[in-house]
Amino acid sequence: MFNLDLLFQKSDLIPAVVQEAGSGEVLMLGFTNREAVERTIRTKTVWFWSRSRQELWNKGETSGNYLHVKEIFADCDTDTLLYICVPDGPVCHTGAHSCFFNRIEL
């Protein structure tokens, strides 16, 4: 079993990327702490730490668009998580499928 202590050696708050299980599309990025990760593992829905509200939040608790976790990966430096999920609906608070829709032209 993976040692969660490894994730929080550098910081109490780490990024968590959410990727759609079927398509591989990146849906959003949030920040998580140890308690949020533990809740994510326990409930199999994604929990984040809200930096603006300074509280834990379960993605989907107000919209109904939960993110159901199928797999979790830590990166090679053990300071970022990747959640592979099946969303119940649009992930972005704007109603878009993904939060990444603002293309920057090169």
C-alpha positions as CSV (number, residue, x, y, z in Angstrom):
1,M,0.0,0.0,0.0
2,F,1.2,3.5,-0.9
3,N,2.4,5.6,2.1
4,L,0.4,8.9,2.0
5,D,3.1,10.5,4.2
6,L,5.3,10.6,1.1
7,L,2.9,13.0,-0.6
8,F,3.1,15.7,2.1
9,Q,6.8,15.9,2.8
10,K,7.3,19.2,0.9
11,S,3.9,20.8,1.5
12,D,0.6,20.3,3.3
13,L,-1.2,21.2,0.1
14,I,-0.5,19.5,-3.3
15,P,-2.0,19.7,-6.7
16,A,-4.4,17.0,-8.0
17,V,-5.1,16.7,-11.7
18,V,-8.4,15.1,-12.7
19,Q,-8.5,13.1,-15.9
20,E,-11.5,11.4,-17.5
21,A,-11.3,7.7,-17.4
22,G,-12.8,7.0,-20.9
23,S,-11.3,9.8,-23.0
24,G,-8.1,10.7,-21.1
25,E,-9.2,14.4,-21.2
26,V,-7.9,16.6,-18.4
27,L,-10.9,17.9,-16.7
28,M,-9.6,20.1,-13.9
29,L,-6.9,20.8,-11.4
30,G,-7.5,21.3,-7.7
31,F,-5.5,21.2,-4.5
32,T,-5.7,18.6,-1.8
33,N,-4.4,17.9,1.6
34,R,-4.0,14.6,3.5
35,E,-7.5,14.6,4.9
36,A,-9.0,15.3,1.5
37,V,-7.0,12.4,0.0
38,E,-8.1,10.1,2.8
39,R,-11.8,11.1,2.2
40,T,-11.3,10.5,-1.5
41,I,-10.0,7.0,-0.9
42,R,-12.8,6.2,1.5
43,T,-15.7,7.6,-0.5
44,K,-14.3,7.0,-4.0
45,T,-15.4,10.6,-4.9
46,V,-12.9,13.5,-5.2
47,W,-12.4,15.8,-2.3
48,F,-10.3,19.0,-2.5
49,W,-9.1,21.7,-0.2
50,S,-10.6,25.0,-1.1
51,R,-7.9,27.7,-0.9
52,S,-10.5,30.5,-1.1
53,R,-12.9,29.1,1.5
54,Q,-10.2,27.4,3.6
55,E,-12.3,24.2,3.9
56,L,-12.7,20.7,2.5
57,W,-15.2,20.2,-0.3
58,N,-16.5,17.2,-2.1
59,K,-16.6,18.0,-5.9
60,G,-20.3,17.7,-6.9
61,E,-21.9,18.2,-3.5
62,T,-23.7,21.3,-4.6
63,S,-24.0,20.6,-8.4
64,G,-24.6,16.8,-8.2
65,N,-21.8,16.3,-10.7
66,Y,-19.6,14.1,-8.6
67,L,-16.2,12.7,-9.8
68,H,-16.1,8.9,-9.2
69,V,-12.5,7.8,-8.7
70,K,-11.4,4.7,-10.6
71,E,-7.6,5.0,-10.0
72,I,-5.2,7.3,-8.2
73,F,-1.5,7.8,-9.2
74,A,1.2,9.8,-7.6
75,D,3.9,11.4,-9.8
76,C,7.6,10.5,-9.6
77,D,8.4,13.2,-7.1
78,T,5.4,12.2,-4.9
79,D,4.1,15.8,-4.8
80,T,1.2,15.7,-7.3
81,L,-1.8,13.3,-7.7
82,L,-3.6,12.2,-10.7
83,Y,-7.2,11.1,-10.2
84,I,-8.7,9.0,-13.0
85,C,-12.4,9.6,-12.8
86,V,-15.9,9.1,-14.3
87,P,-17.8,12.4,-14.0
88,D,-21.6,12.5,-13.4
89,G,-21.8,15.6,-15.6
90,P,-20.0,18.8,-16.5
91,V,-16.9,19.3,-14.3
92,C,-16.4,23.1,-14.6
93,H,-18.5,25.5,-12.5
94,T,-19.3,27.3,-15.8
95,G,-21.1,24.2,-17.1
96,A,-18.4,23.2,-19.5
97,H,-17.3,19.5,-19.6
98,S,-13.7,20.5,-18.7
99,C,-12.2,23.5,-17.0
100,F,-9.6,23.7,-19.8
101,F,-11.4,25.5,-22.6
102,N,-9.6,28.8,-22.9
103,R,-7.2,28.3,-25.8
104,I,-4.1,30.5,-25.8
105,E,-2.9,31.0,-29.4
106,L,0.7,30.4,-30.1
